[in-house]
Amino acid sequence: VPSMSATPVRKIVISAHGDTNWQEHHLVKQMGLREGQEEKEVEYYGHMDNFGGVHATMKAYFTGELPQERVRIEITYGEETGMDGAREVAETITPQDVVIVVDVTGTVTTNNIVIEKCSNQKLREFVTSVLQNSKISYEVHSDCPDAIMDIDETNVYSNVTDLYFFLGLPVRGGDYNEGPVYCFAEDIEKLSEALILLTREILDNFKIDQPFSFDLSGLDNEEINLTDVF
């Protein structure tokens, strides 16, 4: 008799690739104007792929507010040349693990963060409900709306678990694979906050539906009292 059992997530893996395409590095801190806003705010112009994602991940780590158990941070190598680092990490995870890939996105938005490739409906609804109660502006997608690149480490982790999503830092002003782009400083801060918030909430409150069954073969034609089974 098949049924479902709700169990906690085994662990969360935060994956941010640390390799780059750059032979030199460039960054300018300046003031910029977000679309729809009247006041300028601090922005960066520089090589963001994936310094922006790694920076936001490390900011979350050094707050000391990430859960100390069942959370693992991986700064991977080889994302730009075949995903070798992610492939090694994938060998150590299970379908009961949640993977959060932190990287830059070219998705056009005025929001602080973009959740992409969150294809698991239950996880997508949970992530949305958590962010709704925060001061982080966001959007959530089941697919990848980034017109610049739709291949990333989620393509590797999806072979092991369907509990994954891409936590994107919005950048603008060109192809982040080719050269410097713009990124608001507030968005890095908000992505760091989102990482802490989502990690805590997923570990505390998100449950995985797992099938299990009762073996009733030995009962033959005897009357079944379901109160004894449950």
N, C-alpha and C positions, 0 to 999 in steps of 0.2 A: 504494500500500500504506500505509494509515493506521497511525500509531503514536503514541506519546506521548513528549514531551521534558520533563524537569524543569528549570525555570529559576528563578533567584532572583526575589524580589519587586523591582519597579522602585523603589518608594519607599513610605514610610509617611506618611500624613497624619493628624495628630491634630487633631480638630475639637472645639472647645468654644465654645458660644455665649456671648457676653458681654452681650447685651441682657437687660433685665428688665421686669417688669410694675410695678415699684415707683415710687411718687412720693416715698417716704422709705425709709430703711433702718434696720434694727434688728438688734442682735446682743448676746447675753449669753453670757458664758463662765461655766460652772458645773460642778458635779459631777452625774453621772447614773449610773444603774445599768442595765447591759446585761442583757437577759433571760437567765436561767440562770447569772448570775454573782453572787458574794457581795460583791465590792468595787466601790465606785464608781470612775468614771473621768471624765476631762474630757470635757465635751460642750458643744456650741454650741446656742443657741436663737436663730434669726434667719432672715433671708431667704437661702435657699440656692440657689435656682434663678436663675441658674446660678453664683452666686459660689463655691459649694463646688467645682464642677467646674473652674472657671477657676483657683481657688486651688491645687487639687491638681496641675493641669497646670503651673502656674508653679513650684510647689515642685520638680517633676521637672526642669524646665528649669534652675533655678538651682542644682541640685546639680552641674551640669556633667557628669552621668553619662549623659545621653541621647546616642545616637550622633550624631556631628557631620555625617555625610553621609547622604543619602537619607532624611532625616526632616524634616518640615515641620509647624510648629504654626500653626493658623489659629484665631484668636479671632474668631468670626463674628458678624455682626449680623443682625437681622431674624428670628431663629428664632421669636420669639413672634408674629410678624405675617406669616408666609408663607414662611419659610426662604430669603429672598433671598440672604443671605450664603453659605449652603451651596450654593445653586444656582450662584453664581459660582465657588465652589471646584470643584464637580462638573465644570465646563467645562474644568478644567485637569488632571483625573486620567484614568487609563486602566484597563482591566480587569486590568492587571498590578500595580496599586497596592492596598495595604491601607489602609483607613480605620478609625480608632478614634474613635468619638464619645464624648466625656467629658461626662457630665451627671448630674443627680440622679435617683434612682429611688425610687418609693414601694413597691417590692416588699418584702413583709414578710420580714425575715431577721435573724439574729443575726451574719451573716458581715460581714467587712470590705468586700467588694466584690461586685457582682453583674454578671456578663457576660450580656447579653441580645442577642437578635436575631442570634446567630452561626449563621446558617443553613447556611453552607458546612461540610459534615461534616468535611472534612480540616482546615480551619482550626480548627474547634471542638475536634477531638481534639488538635490541636497545642497550643492555648491551655490545655486541661485538663492535658496532660502537663507543660507548663512550670510551671503554678501548683501542681501536686501536689508539686513539690520545693521549694516556698517556705514561708515562715512566714506567708503571707497566707491568711486564711480566705476562701472564695469559693464561689460556685455559678455554673454555666454553663447557659444556656438557648438553645435554637434560636429560641424565640419571645419574646414580651414578657409576663412575668407581672405587670407593674406595672398595678394596677387603677385608678390615677389618670389615667394618660396613656399611650397606646401609639403616639403619633405623635411623631417626633423627626427629627433630621437624617439618620439612617440611611435614612429613607424617600426622601430625595433621592439619596444616594450609591448606593443599591441599583439605580438606573437605569443606572449606569455600570459598577460592579464588584460581584461577589458576595463579594469578600474584605473584609468589613466586620463590625464588631460594636460594640455599645454597652457602654461601661465605666461602670457605674453606681455612684454614691456613695449608699449607703442613707440615707434620711431618714425621719422618722416623726413622728406627732403631728398629722396634718392634711394638707390639700391644699397641696403646695408651690407651686402656681400662685396660690393665694389669699392666703397669708400666711406668717408664721414657722413653722418646723418644727425638729425636733431632729436633730442629727448628732453622732456621736462624733468627737473630734479624732483618735483613733487610726485611724479609717477613712480620713480624708483622707491621713494619712501612708502608710497601706498602699496606697491607690489610687495615690499618687505612686510608691511602690516598684514596684507592678505595672506601671505605665506604662513605667518604665525597663526592667524585666525583660522584658516582652513585646516591646517594641520591639527590644531587642538580639537576643533569640532569634529573632524572626521574620525579621529581616534576615540573621542568620547561618545559620539552619538550616531555615527554611520554604521549600519549593520548590513552584512552580506547575506543574501538569500542563498542557502545551500540545500540541495535536495537530500533527503534521507528517507528511509523506508522502514516500515514495521514488518517483521516476519511473523505472519499469522498462519503459516502452513500447518503448524502443529495443533491448531484449534479445531480443524475439521469442521463439523457442523454445529459445534457448540455455540451457544448464545454469547455474543460479544458485548461486554459492558464497557463502553468507551471511557467511562470515568476511571476504569482501572488502567486503561492504556495511557491516558493523559494525566 
